[in-house]
Amino acid sequence: MKITALEILNVGSDIDLSEFEGLGDFTSYQTTKVSEIAERAKDTEILIINKLPINESTIGDLKRLKLVCVTATGYDNVDIDYCRSRGIKVSNAKGYSTESVVQHTFASLFYLYEKLRYYDDYVKDGKYCDSPVFTHFEEHFNELSGKTFGITGLGNIGRRIASVASAFGCRVVYYSTSGNHDEEGFTRLSWDDFLKESDIISIHAPLNDNTRGLFSDETFDKMKDTAYLINMGRGPIVDEKALVRAIKGGKIAGAALDVIDGEPMRKDSPLRELSDDRRLLVTPHIAWATVEARNRLMQEVYLNIKAYLNGEDRCIVNP
């Protein structure tokens, strides 16, 4: 059984993949260009990918291919219908990053909420050495307790976010992008009420027709000017030009993004207009990427392949 992994750098070169060698003839590549897929994966029966497009034009010549393993939960880069027509099964990985994303969500929030960059700079720049008093509170910040924490996308990660926010004393509300998601124990609001009442809005929704461009100029006009936006879902859910206008215009207090529209960031990204602005935090899609989460991810992929070799379906998205 020939197994080929094409994008190992996307899960980290520090992850031990030796376990896969016990499953068959295993070959891995750090990165792969689209034009290299056909050559590198020829005669492969099991293909491990992350972001590469999988469709007729990229795998049409791979006649022995039987299983595509996506090292992610999302598989929008895979043409599911084409794979099904070829009898090629597709598996994904679930649940491996929940705690990691929750941790990064609150780390990002507190970095902004408590103005930590300002206070860190204040000390490291030597200004604290010249202070006439023991403390300094030029940049004001507030308690999270008692605030309204709004969640867009109340799935597994969203519910975990909700439980942590509740532990901090927040009132948790949510907006259903599909319009039909009712979650017992949390308050569902209309879109306008959700924007008007939330002190923090945390996005954990998938990208689809209901969410693309959901946070626009009109959206930011309805939010509190003291509110913070956190996007841990998908970049295109937020109109980045509108976000820059909202931050510059003081329509919201700030934003933390771990996902952006176009990754890696383009040099002409509108977000670069705020490169020196403390009100914007951008991280390079790392919320999911604790060491533990990346190891769990590859263990899930390993178990998916092992199950397939044993004639079982595990995390197959196109049975």
C-alpha positions as CSV (number, residue, x, y, z in Angstrom):
1,M,0.0,0.0,0.0
2,K,1.6,3.3,-1.1
3,I,0.9,6.3,1.1
4,T,2.0,9.8,0.1
5,A,1.8,12.9,2.3
6,L,2.2,16.1,0.2
7,E,2.1,19.0,2.8
8,I,3.7,17.9,6.0
9,L,5.1,21.4,6.7
10,N,1.5,22.5,7.2
11,V,1.3,20.3,10.4
12,G,4.9,21.0,11.5
13,S,8.2,19.3,11.0
14,D,8.4,18.6,14.7
15,I,5.6,16.0,14.5
16,D,6.7,12.3,14.5
17,L,5.3,10.5,11.5
18,S,7.2,7.2,12.0
19,E,4.0,5.5,12.9
20,F,2.7,5.8,9.3
21,E,5.7,3.8,8.1
22,G,4.0,0.7,9.7
23,L,1.0,1.1,7.5
24,G,2.7,0.8,4.1
25,D,5.2,2.4,1.7
26,F,5.1,5.9,3.2
27,T,6.6,9.0,1.5
28,S,6.3,12.6,2.7
29,Y,7.0,16.0,1.3
30,Q,7.4,19.2,3.2
31,T,5.5,21.2,0.6
32,T,4.0,20.5,-2.9
33,K,3.0,22.7,-5.7
34,V,-0.3,22.0,-7.6
35,S,1.7,21.1,-10.7
36,E,3.7,18.5,-8.7
37,I,0.7,16.5,-7.4
38,A,0.4,14.1,-10.3
39,E,4.1,13.2,-10.4
40,R,4.6,12.9,-6.7
41,A,1.4,10.9,-6.2
42,K,1.6,8.5,-9.1
43,D,0.8,4.9,-8.1
44,T,-0.4,6.2,-4.7
45,E,-3.4,4.6,-3.1
46,I,-3.7,6.8,-0.1
47,L,-3.0,10.5,-0.4
48,I,-2.6,12.8,2.7
49,I,-3.2,16.5,1.9
50,N,-4.1,19.7,3.7
51,K,-4.8,22.8,1.5
52,L,-4.0,21.4,-2.0
53,P,-7.0,21.3,-4.4
54,I,-8.2,17.9,-5.1
55,N,-10.3,17.7,-8.2
56,E,-10.3,16.1,-11.7
57,S,-7.5,18.4,-13.0
58,T,-5.2,17.5,-10.1
59,I,-5.9,13.8,-9.5
60,G,-7.5,12.8,-12.8
61,D,-4.4,10.7,-13.8
62,L,-4.0,9.0,-10.4
63,K,-5.7,5.7,-11.3
64,R,-4.8,3.8,-8.2
65,L,-6.0,6.4,-5.7
66,K,-8.5,5.1,-3.2
67,L,-8.4,7.4,-0.2
68,V,-7.8,11.1,0.3
69,C,-7.0,12.0,4.0
70,V,-7.5,15.7,4.7
71,T,-5.4,16.9,7.7
72,A,-8.1,19.3,8.8
73,T,-11.8,19.4,9.7
74,G,-12.8,21.4,6.6
75,Y,-12.5,19.9,3.2
76,D,-13.8,22.6,0.9
77,N,-10.7,22.2,-1.2
78,V,-11.8,18.7,-2.2
79,D,-14.3,18.1,-5.0
80,I,-16.4,15.6,-3.2
81,D,-18.7,14.8,-6.1
82,Y,-15.7,14.0,-8.4
83,C,-14.1,11.8,-5.7
84,R,-17.4,9.9,-5.2
85,S,-17.8,9.4,-9.0
86,R,-14.3,7.8,-9.0
87,G,-15.0,5.7,-5.9
88,I,-12.3,7.6,-4.0
89,K,-13.2,8.0,-0.3
90,V,-12.4,11.2,1.6
91,S,-11.7,11.4,5.3
92,N,-11.2,14.4,7.6
93,A,-10.3,14.9,11.2
94,K,-12.6,16.2,13.9
95,G,-12.3,17.6,17.4
96,Y,-8.5,17.7,17.6
97,S,-8.2,21.5,17.9
98,T,-11.1,22.5,20.2
99,E,-9.1,23.3,23.4
100,S,-6.3,24.9,21.3
101,V,-8.7,27.3,19.6
102,V,-10.5,28.1,22.9
103,Q,-7.2,29.0,24.5
104,H,-6.1,31.2,21.6
105,T,-9.4,33.0,21.5
106,F,-9.1,34.1,25.1
107,A,-5.4,34.9,24.8
108,S,-6.2,37.2,21.9
109,L,-9.1,38.8,23.7
110,F,-7.1,39.6,26.8
111,Y,-4.2,40.9,24.8
112,L,-6.5,43.5,23.4
113,Y,-9.0,43.9,26.3
114,E,-6.4,44.7,28.9
115,K,-4.2,46.8,26.5
116,L,-1.3,44.5,27.2
117,R,0.8,45.6,24.3
118,Y,0.7,49.2,25.6
119,Y,1.6,48.2,29.1
120,D,4.4,45.9,28.0
121,D,5.8,48.7,25.8
122,Y,5.5,51.1,28.7
123,V,7.7,49.0,30.9
124,K,10.2,47.9,28.3
125,D,10.7,51.4,26.9
126,G,11.9,52.5,30.3
127,K,9.0,54.8,31.1
128,Y,8.0,52.8,34.2
129,C,11.5,53.5,35.6
130,D,10.6,57.2,35.6
131,S,7.2,56.8,37.1
132,P,6.4,58.9,40.3
133,V,4.0,56.2,41.5
134,F,4.0,52.4,41.7
135,T,1.3,51.9,39.1
136,H,0.1,53.3,35.8
137,F,-3.3,53.2,34.1
138,E,-3.2,55.6,31.2
139,E,-5.0,53.1,29.0
140,H,-8.2,52.1,30.7
141,F,-9.5,48.5,30.7
142,N,-12.5,46.7,32.1
143,E,-13.6,43.5,33.8
144,L,-14.9,40.8,31.6
145,S,-17.4,39.7,34.3
146,G,-20.8,41.1,33.6
147,K,-20.2,41.7,29.9
148,T,-22.2,40.2,27.0
149,F,-20.2,37.7,25.1
150,G,-21.7,37.0,21.6
151,I,-20.8,33.9,19.6
152,T,-21.4,33.4,15.9
153,G,-21.1,29.7,15.3
154,L,-22.2,27.7,18.3
155,G,-20.7,24.3,17.3
156,N,-18.3,22.2,19.3
157,I,-15.8,25.1,19.6
158,G,-18.4,27.7,20.1
159,R,-20.0,25.8,22.9
160,R,-16.7,25.4,24.7
161,I,-16.0,29.1,24.2
162,A,-19.4,29.7,25.8
163,S,-18.6,27.6,28.8
164,V,-15.3,29.5,29.4
165,A,-17.0,32.9,28.9
166,S,-19.7,31.9,31.4
167,A,-17.0,30.9,33.9
168,F,-15.6,34.5,33.6
169,G,-19.0,35.8,34.5
170,C,-20.2,36.8,31.1
171,R,-23.7,36.7,29.8
172,V,-23.5,34.5,26.7
173,V,-25.6,35.1,23.6
174,Y,-25.4,33.7,20.1
175,Y,-26.6,34.3,16.6
176,S,-27.6,31.4,14.3
177,T,-26.3,32.0,10.8
178,S,-28.6,29.3,9.5
179,G,-31.6,30.7,11.3
180,N,-32.6,27.3,12.7
181,H,-30.0,26.5,15.4
182,D,-31.5,26.5,18.9
183,E,-29.1,25.7,21.8
184,E,-30.5,25.0,25.2
185,G,-28.9,27.0,28.0
186,F,-27.9,30.0,25.8
187,T,-29.8,33.0,24.6
188,R,-30.3,33.2,20.8
189,L,-30.7,36.8,19.5
190,S,-31.7,38.3,16.2
191,W,-28.9,39.7,14.2
192,D,-29.5,43.3,15.1
193,D,-30.0,42.6,18.8
194,F,-26.9,40.4,18.7
195,L,-24.8,43.3,17.3
196,K,-26.3,45.9,19.6
197,E,-25.9,44.0,22.8
198,S,-22.6,42.2,22.5
199,D,-19.5,43.6,24.2
200,I,-17.4,40.9,22.5
201,I,-18.2,39.0,19.4
202,S,-16.3,35.8,18.7
203,I,-16.6,34.1,15.3
204,H,-16.4,30.3,15.1
205,A,-18.6,29.7,12.1
206,P,-17.8,27.9,8.8
207,L,-17.6,29.8,5.5
208,N,-20.7,29.5,3.4
209,D,-23.3,31.6,1.6
210,N,-24.8,32.8,4.9
211,T,-21.5,33.9,6.5
212,R,-19.4,35.3,3.6
213,G,-19.0,39.0,4.2
214,L,-21.3,38.8,7.2
215,F,-19.3,41.5,9.0
216,S,-19.5,44.5,6.7
217,D,-19.8,48.3,7.0
218,E,-23.4,47.9,7.9
219,T,-22.6,45.4,10.6
220,F,-19.9,47.5,12.2
221,D,-22.3,50.5,12.3
222,K,-24.6,48.5,14.5
223,M,-22.0,47.3,17.0
224,K,-21.0,49.1,20.2
225,D,-18.1,51.4,19.8
226,T,-16.6,49.6,22.8
227,A,-17.0,46.1,21.3
228,Y,-14.2,43.8,20.3
229,L,-14.4,41.4,17.4
230,I,-12.5,38.1,17.3
231,N,-12.4,35.9,14.2
232,M,-11.3,32.3,14.6
233,G,-13.6,31.0,11.9
234,R,-12.7,31.8,8.3
235,G,-11.2,35.0,7.0
236,P,-13.8,36.0,4.3
237,I,-16.5,36.1,7.0
238,V,-15.1,39.6,7.8
239,D,-14.9,42.3,5.1
240,E,-11.4,43.4,5.9
241,K,-11.7,46.8,4.2
242,A,-14.8,47.5,6.3
243,L,-13.0,46.3,9.4
244,V,-10.1,48.7,8.8
245,R,-12.6,51.5,8.3
246,A,-14.4,50.6,11.5
247,I,-11.3,50.5,13.6
248,K,-9.9,53.8,12.1
249,G,-13.3,55.4,12.6
250,G,-13.7,54.2,16.2
251,K,-16.8,52.3,15.4
252,I,-15.5,49.3,17.4
253,A,-12.7,49.1,20.0
254,G,-10.6,46.6,18.2
255,A,-10.3,43.2,16.6
256,A,-8.2,40.0,16.8
257,L,-7.9,37.8,13.7
258,D,-6.3,34.4,13.4
259,V,-7.8,33.9,9.9
260,I,-7.7,36.3,7.1
261,D,-9.0,36.6,3.5
262,G,-6.0,35.1,1.7
263,E,-3.4,33.1,3.5
264,P,-0.6,33.8,3.8
265,M,-1.3,37.5,3.9
266,R,-1.0,39.4,0.6
267,K,1.3,42.4,0.6
268,D,-1.7,44.5,-0.5
269,S,-3.9,43.4,2.3
270,P,-5.9,46.3,3.8
271,L,-5.0,45.0,7.2
272,R,-1.5,46.2,6.7
273,E,-2.8,49.8,7.0
274,L,-3.1,49.0,10.7
275,S,0.4,47.4,11.2
276,D,1.3,49.8,14.0
277,D,-2.2,50.0,15.5
278,R,-2.6,48.4,19.0
279,R,-6.3,48.0,18.3
280,L,-5.7,45.1,15.8
281,L,-4.0,41.8,16.5
282,V,-3.4,39.4,13.7
283,T,-1.9,35.9,14.1
284,P,-0.9,33.6,11.2
285,H,-3.6,30.9,11.5
286,I,-2.2,29.4,14.7
287,A,-5.2,29.0,16.9
288,W,-5.4,25.3,16.1
289,A,-1.7,24.6,16.3
290,T,-0.6,23.7,19.8
291,V,1.8,20.8,19.9
292,E,-0.9,18.7,21.5
293,A,-3.5,19.6,18.8
294,R,-1.1,18.9,15.9
295,N,-0.2,15.5,17.4
296,R,-3.9,14.7,17.9
297,L,-4.5,15.7,14.3
298,M,-2.0,13.3,12.8
299,Q,-3.1,10.5,15.2
300,E,-6.6,11.0,13.8
301,V,-5.3,10.7,10.2
302,Y,-3.4,7.6,11.2
303,L,-6.5,6.0,12.7
304,N,-8.5,6.9,9.6
305,I,-6.0,5.1,7.4
306,K,-5.7,2.1,9.7
307,A,-9.5,1.8,9.7
308,Y,-9.6,2.0,5.9
309,L,-7.0,-0.8,5.7
310,N,-9.2,-2.9,8.0
311,G,-12.2,-2.4,5.8
312,E,-13.8,0.1,8.1
313,D,-15.1,3.7,7.4
314,R,-13.8,6.3,9.9
315,C,-14.5,10.0,9.4
316,I,-15.4,9.4,5.8
317,V,-17.2,12.4,4.5
318,N,-18.4,10.9,1.2
319,P,-19.6,7.3,1.9
